[in-house]
Amino acid sequence: MSKNKKIIQELASILGISGNWINKYTVVTVFFIVWVMFFDEHNVFAIQRIKSNMVKLEMEKKALNDEIAQSLKDIEDLKNNQEKFAREKHLMHLDNEEIILIEQKNKK
């Protein structure tokens, strides 16, 4: 048995695989997989970071869409009844009136 064959057999026994599996194709394939997973620009960690950023942006998009819907509702309310809008949203009042604010706690 040649020296290279002996080294391959020892390496295979350490890895717990058959010696026939260690050849230039498997070595290159394993090297390629390791390179793509850890050292490439689009590695596993970068993809995970992009996915978490995407989830955060989707949540922000939903919140902004809710704000837009509320703003459109406020605009419609302003067009229909300006005095009610001013009193409720900006707490405006006449000189002889008092404002009493009642806060409700949301149960969640």
Phi, psi and omega in degrees: 000134182284167183296319180296318180296322180294319178295319179296318179295320179294318178297319179296321180291326177294317180283345179079030179234172179286148179294338179289340182282340181270106174213183186294331181288316179291324178296315179294321179295315178297317178299317180297316180296316178297318180298313182293322184287327189240327189251347182286162179298325180255057183279183185299319183290321178294319179295319178296319178296319179295318179296317180293324177294322180294320178297317180297318180292324176296319177296319178296321178298317179297317179296318179293322176296322176295320177296320178297317179298318179295320179295319178296323177295318178296321178297316179296319178296320178296320179294323184283317185212096184290323182294316178298317180298315181296319181291319184280317187272325185247005176056038177279149181209166176279170184297325185263016181248154174246150178251129176239119181262131177241117180262136178252138177273131177278133178266119179227000000 
